[in-house]
Amino acid sequence: RGYLDNITAIGPRTVGSPENEVLAVNYLLEQIRGIERESTDAHKISVDIQRPTGSFSIDFLGGFTSYYANITNVVVKLEPRSGAEHAVLSNCHFDSVPNTPGASDDAVSCAVMLEILNTLSKSSESLQHAVIFLFNGAEENILQASHGFITQHEWAKSIRAFINLEAAGVGGKELVFQTGPENPWLVQAYVVAAKHPFASVVAQEIFQSGIIPADTDFRIYRDFGNVPGIDLAFIENGYIYHTEYDTSDRILTDSIQRAGDNILAVLKYLATSEKLAKSFEYRHGNVVFFDILGLFVLAYPARVGTIMNYITAAIAFFYLSKKVLQPKPRAVHNLKKLFTAFSLTLTSWVCTLVAVLMVAVFVSIIGRALSWYTHFYVSVSLYGTAAAAKLILVHMLAKKFFYKNMNEQYLGDVFFDASLMIWSIALAVMTQMGLCSAFICTLWVAFPLLTKLMIHKEFSQKGATIKFIVMYMLGMFVPYLYMLYLSWTVFEMFTPVMGRSGSEIPPDMVLAGFIVIFTMILSSYFINFIYLVKSTKTTLVTLTTVFVVTLILVCSGIFFPYSSDAANPKPKRVFLQHTSRRFHDIDGNVVKSDSGIWINGFDYNGISHITPHVPEINDTIRTPCEEQAPFCGLPWILPVHFMFRLVKNWYLPAPEILPRSPIQFKLLSKELMPMNSVRLSFEVSGPSHMSLYVRPRTGSALSRWSLGDGMPVASLGGDYFVFYSRGLHAAPWRFWVELTAPEKHSDGIVSLAIAAHYFFGEDQKSPQLHALLERLPNWTFSSGWSCTYDLFVF
């Protein structure tokens, strides 16, 4: 904890700031030197400060290119006295986003790594392989420092596996949410070594699908280093992730101890493993892995899972076909009844999903989105009850009108088999798609089928007896317990994400969708009880009453989405940029200029809750889109424009800002190249963070540039985006772009804009920006900085 407190005491550690490049680096070096002095003779410790420069393209956030100059990595190698040919890497990052102390993201991981280095260095046992500790200083700049290390550092060649320590929340248990690729032995190492396992291949497939707008250094090591690894992250309390509340006192000592125990054990295991030296020989297929209530992890190769899945599905289909086709005279009748129940179950699901999503749309339209953000029970009371009531209603009507006077036991039996059939089909389809998460379907086929076979006599008895219900519940215990455990993890991760996913995604529809899916899953083997019991009217009335009361309360606005509670804040995120913009014509003349504070609410509500506190933010100052300029002429720090609606942004007029270190942008040369193309070379100097936007003019095309791998990558919408950052004492940024152009191009061949972002220091906040930030309510987390935007035509 001492390490953690000291790192966060430095304050926000933005790349390029003295806090990040000097104070944090010096603190880490001081601790590492102290550890080195006390290490035993069994080990040799080497320390290196790396300051790489480079660039790469990445298909994250719609696709962009990243350029970094003179950023900082602190690298430590612990190896046997005689040296080591192979190494395992442990990675954390000590930089933070602006305006946050970054305790969980990612100072706590660096603190854990320092303690692990200390523990290993004092051991008299020599390791077989080296352990490299990378304290990287530019992860928040979209993974730049890890790229600089894995592509340029001489020690990178020896790395055979890595562990990446990250955060998507503050404290709690650290979840293994990515492994591999295709290295089952790595997961087995975690299974054997971790003392408090918490891992899920479901989390891996959700994260890698891209529906969570986040990424980690895992991607860089995998894609640019071709190295397999394990990705861990704290996921609890994501409400305060990347905010001023991410302080060291909010991370429990138990969380730090737990993470330390796990990572130390796994690193020791890997550093003494024979498989590490030949890791590529063990690269064969994916792996299915999941923990059982945090007690232990089950892991097996995906190909074994595929065989198990198909066998389970085949047994279920065999059971169903044998049952339906016997006796032969009733085969057609039985088949018809099964497919009717199957269709009715699917129809009830579709009706439920549509009905609940309509409620979510209504709540969003009337401006009551995120009512559950601070009070999660509201989402269950609103969408959970609506989903359950709709399901029951559809089947109740079917029982009353379609299945009138039919045998209750027969109906219960048929609907059980219909659910089994749905899960068996889902199992076969998901397995065919290669999804490791198909193991969930296996649980929902195998255990219910075993239960049915064990209590088939009770199924045929009249009514749902106590004995039948008890035996039924015991048989279903495993899949239901695991699904409840998994749903807790999913909601723990996703609910806070809805508060930072932009103004384009309706969070109520996303959460309502999740709740409907879990309701359908959890009710799938209880639908048959609707047909077994005499009446469900009381249950339906109760659920409907709770839903209606909750809906009325939500519409009244009683559930305010955000909270400033000191112990458990759930703030609204607001980003404010005091911007001065200048638009130049082809002759270099300024044809238009303006200044204002550009205000972005980071969730679906925009800043509707803030306007009463700042009345001058009204409809007359909605953010305009400058159609002729790339990215609407706005100073995006990253190309996340597709996540935000400009109608939910405001541009409040403000005086021009005059930074003490203004941007310098020069055209160095213009060369005619073969194939009717033109090369323009530029030099830029300015603050530590800049964004470059490129839009070829009509008839022109961007063919090559000196960035990334030389092939320009367009962002969503067709413009080109380059993210630039630097550490201290970096040389001016030089780059060139090459365009094919028509013979006549009197109005220019390219529009090129540059935005300078002042994230720290004396230029960060103007008096006007500071005054506006002071007026924002205490349930907001406001991140503000100054920036300039200059558009040129060449």
C-alpha positions, 0 to 999 in steps of 0.5 A: 500500500505504501507504493500505491499511496506514494505513486498516487500522491504525485497526482495526475500523471499525463504523458509529457507532464513532469509528474509522469516523465520525471516524478513518477519515473524517479520514484520507481527508480528509487524503489527499484534501486532499493530493492536491488541493494537488498536482493540475494546473490541468486539473482541479477537485476538490470534496469533500463530507461527506454524512450522510444519513438515510433508509430503504428495503425490500430483498428480501435475506435473506428481506426486511426494511426498513432505516433509517439516521440520520446515517451518513457518506459522503466524496464527491470529484468530479474534473472539468474546470476548466469543469465537467462535466454527466455523471459516472462513479462509483467506489464503495468502502466504508471501514466494516468488520464488527465485530472485523475490520480489513477489509483486503480488504473493503473498505479495499484498494479505497478505497486503490486509489481514492485512488491513482487519484484521485492519478494522474488529478489529476496528469495534464495531460490534461483529462477530458471527464466528471467522475469521482465517488469515493464512499468510503461509510461504511455498506456492511456495514449492508446497503448503507445509505450507497450508498442515502443517496448515490444517492437524496439527494446532488445529484451523484447526478443526473449519474451515468451509469455506475458501477464498484463495488469489492468483495470476497468474498475476500482478494486475488488477481484481481478478478472482474467478476461483474455488469454492466449491466443491459442496457448492452452498451457498458459491458462493451465499455468493460471489454473495451477498457480493462482490462489484466488482464481477469477476467470471467464472465457465469456468475458473474453468473447464479450471483450474481443467482440468490441462492444465495450469501447476499451482495449489494453496492452494485451492487443499490442503484445499479441499483434505486434510481438506475437507473444501469448499472454494473460490479461487481468483487470479489476472490475468492481465499481467502474463508476469511478474509473477514470475520475478524480475519485480513483484514489488509493484509499478506495482500494481495499488492502485485501484486493491488493493482497489478493492480486499480489498472491495470484500474480506472484504465484503465476509469475513464479510458475512461468519463470520455472516452467519448461514450457516457457522456453518452447511456448510456440510448440504448445500453440494449438487451439483455444481454451475453454475456462471459467471459475466456479464461484472463485474457488477453482478454475475449470479449463480444457482445450476448445477442441475437447469442448467441441466434442463434449458439446456435440455429444451432449447435443446428440444425446439430447436430440436422441432423447427427444426424437425417441420420446416424440417418435414413440409410440409410432401411431402418435409420432406425428401428433407428438411432433406437432405438439413439441414444435408448437410448444417450441414455437410458442416459447420462442414467440413468448421470448420475442414478444417479451423482448419487443415489449420491454425494449418499447418500455426502454425506448419510451423511458429514453424518449421522455428523458429518464434514461439511466434512472437505474445508474445509482439505484440498480434495483430500479432496472430489475423492478422496471425491466425484470418485472416487465419481462417476467410478466410478459412471459407469464402472460403469453403462456397464460393466454396460451394455456387458457385459449389454445391448450384449453382442457388439456392434461397439465402434466402432458403440457408441462412435459412438452414445454420442458422438452421444448426448452431442452430442444431450444438449448440443444439447438443453441449448443450446436449452433454456438459450437459450430460458430467456434464460441467457447462460451457454448459451455454454458449451453452444455450446462443447460442441456446436460443437467436438465436432461439428467434431472428429467431422466431421474424424476420422469415418474414424478413428471407424470404425477398430477400437479407439482408436488413438493417432492417433485419441486425439491428434486427438480430444483436440486437437479437444476441447481448447478446451471442456475447457480452458475448463471446467477454468478455469471450475470452478477459479473456481467452487470458488475462490468456493464452497468458502469460502462453505460455511463461512459459509452457516448450519447449514441447508444441508448443505455436503457435499451442495452440494459433492458436487453441484458435483463430480458436475455437473463430472464429468458435463460433463467425462466427457460425451465420454469415455463413448464410450471405455468402449465403445471400449477393451477393459476399464475394470476396472483404472480402476474398481478404482483409483477404488473403492479411492481412494474407500473409503480416503478414506471410511474416513479421513473417517469416522475424523475424521483430516481436521479441518475447520479450521486455525489455520495462521498463513500460511493460516488456515481458521477456524471462525466462531462468533458469541456474544451476551451477551444480557439479555431482558425480556418485558413484558405489555400493562400493561408488567410484566416477566413473564419475564426471563433472561440468557445467552450465545447461541452460534451456529456459522456452518456446518453443524457448529454448535459440535460441535467446540467443545463438548469445549473448553467442556464446559458447552455441552451439550444441557441449554442448547439455545436455546429458541424463545419462540413468542409472541415475533417471531423466537423472542424472539432478538436477530437482528442480521439476519433470517437465522433461516431459515439456522440451526437452533436445535438447533445454537444454545446459550444458556449462562446468564450474569449480566444485562448492564447497558450504560452506555447502555441503550436507551430505548423510548417510546410517544409516542402512540396515535391512532384512524385511519379504517377501524378502524385504530390508529396507534402512534408510538414514540421509540427511543434506544440504541446505533448498531445496533438491530433492531426486530421486529413481529408483529401479534396474532391478528386484527390486520394491519400496514397502513402504517408510516413506514418504507421506502416506507410499505408494510410488507414481511414477512420469511420466516415472517411477522414484520416486521424493521427494521434500524436503524443510526446514525452519531454525534450522530443524533437519537432514532429516531421511527417509527409503525406503523398496524394494522387491529384487531378491535373487541375487543383486550383482549390487544393488537394488536401484539407489538413487540420491540427489540434493542440491539447493542453492537458496540464501546466499553466495552459491547461485551464483558462479563467473562463473554463475554470469559472465554468467548472466551478459552477458544475454540480458536485455529482459531476466529474468534469475534465477540462482543458484548453485546445486550439484547432487550425485548418489548412488547405494545400 
